[in-house]
Amino acid sequence: MPRNDLAIIGAGMTRFGKHPDRSLKQLGGEAIELALRDAGLDREDIDAAFMSNAMASIVTGQVSVVGQNVLRANGFSTIPVFNIDNACAGSSSAFHLAAHYVRSGAARTVLVVGVEKLVSADRSRAYLALNGAADIDFVAKSGIDPAKESIFVSAIYPERLARYKAAYGLDARTLAEIAVKNRRHARDNPHAQFTDPLTIEAVLDSRAIVEPLTALMCAPIGDGAAALVIARKDRIGASQRPVWVRGSAIGMGAAPSLTSSIARVAATAYAEAGISAADIDVAEVHDSTAFNELVAYEELGFCSIGGGAGLVRDGVTALGGRRPVNPSGGLQSRGHPVAATGAAQLVELAMQLRGEAGSRQVAGARLGLAENAGGFAADDTAAIAITLLEA
């Protein structure tokens, strides 16, 4: 892939959190306005839009045409709009498709948006929506009440945690250290849902989820939106600050393995970009739990399989370390409004690679990686997205 044929030229997002009085239109509109302003563009400059939402049909009742309704309410008309639902990997999947759309010649400048509302007066709607991201036959056979319990907590996480622990060992304190690191990173992120400091003891003493996970090792429910403008090289002006798209790969799981699915998709992205894991300066990974961040270190090739705890112990993945991971605070502290998460990761990487991340800036960052994954199908993760960006 040419390293300079396609770039992010605009990035913006809302603060993630509980926004009970704000609609999809309002949240999406804020992120879009910020991304356009960052790119120095008007609505008339956008040729097409790719909109991701995963939960609105259950939480808000809006079905199918989220993109058109958000965009029309915010001053857009006539352009083609594509609605993408790929669970937690929705907006990174939308970004992947938008990049191919631009490279095909169908458009020169495209808007990518992820927007989500999970907070509702009726909490059962969030449970029903999140459980719908797994195979509904699997959920039905599990015997849980899908309006009150999470299939991920009840059946999926316990099996994965037990399998990893049996093979490599798993210390709750290591997972607590990851949660504390991410909260420390989030402290200086104005978009983060949670910024108050954490201690290892507070994380370990929080409500038990499934051994050894506790509540403060897990991502919260929240609302929010993130948006990106991507453009072909011939559409990029001298005043814009491009972040080049080096690689993008999408896949789904194939087997109940902790060390195959993400690794396989990452290998495709690395090959496309002509780089290796050793070249990555900064990463945003899908830490829906601290355990998932630990496994991501290994599957992405940042260390050997089973060696993730060593990276935590040595401070490699903290700001100031050799390869900082989740300088935004990650899903655990920045927040996780499902379909907005992948785009939010790319907003953070764009800021890092431009040198605009302020006190959470990774010094000298040139190559960034985003790993975004979600859903459950058959016996493995449903959707996995790896994106590689370069300053």
Order of alpha helices (4+ residues) and beta strands (2+ residues): beta-alpha-beta-alpha-alpha-beta-alpha-beta-alpha-alpha-alpha-alpha-alpha-beta-beta-beta-beta-alpha-beta-alpha-alpha-alpha-alpha-beta-beta
